[in-house]
Amino acid sequence: MPNLESFPLVFEVRDYECDLQGIVNNAVYQHYLEHARHQFLKRHGFNFAQLAKRGINLVVVRAEVDYKFPLVSGDVFVVESRLVRLSLVRFAFLQDIFRPPDRKLILKARVVCAAMDKIGKPIVPKVLEPLFQAASDLKKRNSLIGKIPLCRLLATDNQELP
């Protein structure tokens, strides 16, 4: 499974995504975020459409979006996505949109999701466990980094540690 650190996806604003003010309409950002989430899943071996055919419906249950700076037609930008597990049935994508090369922050989002069966009942699909386990391992590793002496973080496999 590919690294879960962060998944960047590059986009370019199209003319028709802008409103009369000449900036990207607020609702369009939801499309950018959704496409990035689907690509994140695809990169990690999960096809959104195939999951739905198997009766595993990944749904958004909450979206928190903080708009920081507008995009305009022709802007190139990156949506960066990270996955965290919140509970047995809920998980979240933490997503940032920024404009390279200055990494100007455009938007921060926290999109809470759950898996549902065909009748809308929350489920814990075993097929997604490797993804959640990798996200959990990453969270544990990152929480330990501040507790590990710097010399251990910088050491390679062939170096002796004090």
C-alpha positions in Angstrom: 0.0 0.0 0.0 1.4 3.4 -0.9 2.5 5.8 1.8 -0.4 7.6 3.6 1.6 10.7 4.6 -0.2 13.0 2.3 -1.6 12.7 -1.2 -1.2 15.8 -3.4 -3.3 16.3 -6.5 -2.8 19.2 -9.0 -5.7 21.1 -10.6 -6.2 24.2 -12.7 -9.1 26.5 -12.3 -11.4 26.5 -15.4 -13.2 29.6 -16.5 -16.7 28.2 -16.0 -15.9 27.4 -12.3 -15.8 31.2 -11.5 -18.8 33.3 -10.5 -19.6 36.9 -11.5 -17.0 38.2 -9.0 -14.3 36.4 -11.0 -13.4 33.9 -8.3 -14.1 30.2 -7.9 -17.6 29.7 -6.6 -17.6 28.3 -3.1 -19.6 25.2 -4.1 -16.9 24.2 -6.7 -14.4 23.6 -4.0 -16.5 20.7 -2.8 -16.0 19.1 -6.2 -12.2 19.6 -6.0 -12.2 18.0 -2.5 -14.4 15.1 -3.6 -12.3 14.3 -6.7 -9.1 14.4 -4.5 -10.7 12.0 -2.0 -11.7 9.6 -4.8 -8.1 9.7 -6.2 -6.7 9.2 -2.7 -8.7 6.0 -2.5 -7.8 4.9 -6.0 -4.1 5.5 -5.3 -4.4 3.2 -2.3 -6.1 0.4 -4.2 -9.8 1.2 -3.6 -12.2 2.0 -6.5 -15.1 4.1 -5.2 -17.5 2.8 -7.8 -16.5 -0.9 -7.2 -17.0 -0.4 -3.4 -20.5 0.9 -4.1 -21.3 -2.1 -6.3 -20.3 -4.3 -3.4 -22.7 -2.5 -1.2 -20.1 -0.4 0.6 -21.2 3.2 0.3 -18.7 5.8 1.5 -20.7 8.9 2.4 -19.9 12.3 3.7 -21.6 13.0 7.1 -20.0 16.3 7.8 -17.9 18.9 5.9 -16.1 21.7 7.6 -14.6 24.2 5.2 -12.6 27.3 6.0 -12.1 29.5 3.0 -8.8 31.5 3.3 -8.1 33.0 -0.1 -9.9 32.9 -3.5 -8.7 31.2 -6.6 -9.3 32.7 -10.0 -9.4 31.3 -13.6 -6.1 29.8 -14.6 -4.7 29.4 -11.1 -2.9 26.1 -10.6 -3.4 24.6 -7.2 -2.9 21.5 -5.2 -5.3 19.6 -3.0 -3.5 17.7 -0.3 -5.4 14.9 1.4 -4.7 12.9 4.6 -6.8 10.2 6.2 -7.5 9.8 9.9 -9.7 7.3 11.7 -12.1 9.0 14.2 -13.9 5.9 15.5 -14.9 2.4 14.6 -17.3 3.7 11.9 -16.1 7.2 11.2 -13.0 8.6 9.4 -12.0 12.0 8.2 -10.1 13.4 5.3 -8.1 16.4 6.3 -7.7 18.4 3.1 -5.8 21.6 2.3 -5.9 23.5 -0.9 -2.8 25.7 -1.6 -1.3 27.5 -4.6 2.2 26.6 -5.5 5.0 27.7 -5.5 4.4 30.0 -2.5 2.1 27.4 -0.8 -0.5 30.2 -0.3 -3.3 28.5 1.7 -6.6 28.7 -0.1 -8.8 26.4 2.0 -8.7 24.0 4.9 -11.3 21.2 5.2 -12.2 18.4 7.5 -14.6 16.0 5.8 -16.0 13.3 8.0 -17.1 10.1 6.3 -18.6 6.7 7.1 -19.3 3.5 5.3 -23.0 2.5 4.9 -24.7 -0.5 3.6 -27.5 -0.3 0.9 -30.1 0.6 3.4 -28.1 3.3 5.1 -26.9 1.4 8.2 -23.3 2.1 9.3 -20.9 -0.7 8.6 -17.3 -1.5 9.2 -16.1 -3.0 5.9 -13.2 -5.4 6.4 -11.9 -4.5 3.0 -10.9 -1.0 4.2 -9.1 -2.2 7.3 -5.6 -2.1 5.7 -6.2 1.6 4.9 -7.4 2.4 8.4 -4.6 0.4 9.9 -2.0 2.3 7.8 -3.6 5.6 8.9 -3.5 4.5 12.5 0.1 3.4 12.3 1.0 6.8 10.7 -0.8 8.6 13.5 1.1 6.6 16.2 4.4 7.2 14.5 3.8 10.9 14.2 2.8 11.2 17.8 6.1 9.4 18.8 8.3 11.6 16.8 8.4 14.4 19.4 9.5 11.8 22.0 12.3 10.2 20.0 15.8 11.8 20.3 16.8 13.7 17.1 19.9 11.5 16.6 17.6 8.4 16.4 15.4 10.1 13.8 18.3 11.1 11.6 20.2 7.8 11.9 20.3 5.4 9.0 20.1 1.6 9.3 23.9 1.3 9.1 24.7 3.8 11.8 25.2 3.0 15.5 23.0 4.9 17.8 24.1 6.3 21.2 
